[in-house]
């Protein structure tokens, strides 16, 4: 894959996601993680994929890695207010 301006060419996120889900259904959890990690290399802040990878790590009993995915320090923190979701300072 070649990267130009931060965009990966030759990578299809949807195909990779479908492949990862197939691995999950077949209970091939390490393979699923490897496929999801490919997506995160291209889109490191995809919250759905981050949470899914965290869940898979937890299923494998790799709790530290799961927490690492669920609690990314570089993602903005938000809180719900009557006016909607607003950024908060990191704890």
C-alpha positions, 0 to 999 in steps of 0.5 A: 500500500502506498500512502499519499497525503496520509491516505492509504491506497490499495486498502478497502476498509469495508472488505477488511471489516467484513473479513474481521467479522467473519473471523469473529463468527468463526471464533478466530479472535487473533485473526479478527484483531489483526484485521481490525488493526489494519483498519486502525492503521488507516483510521486510528480514531475509529471509535467503533473499531477501537471498541470492538478490538477492546471487546475482542481482547477482553474475550481473549483475557488480555485485559490490559490491551482491552483497556488500552483500546477502550481508554485512548488518551489521544481521543477528545473527552466529551460529556453530555449536557442539556445543549448536547455533547461538549468537550471536557478537559482530560483527566 
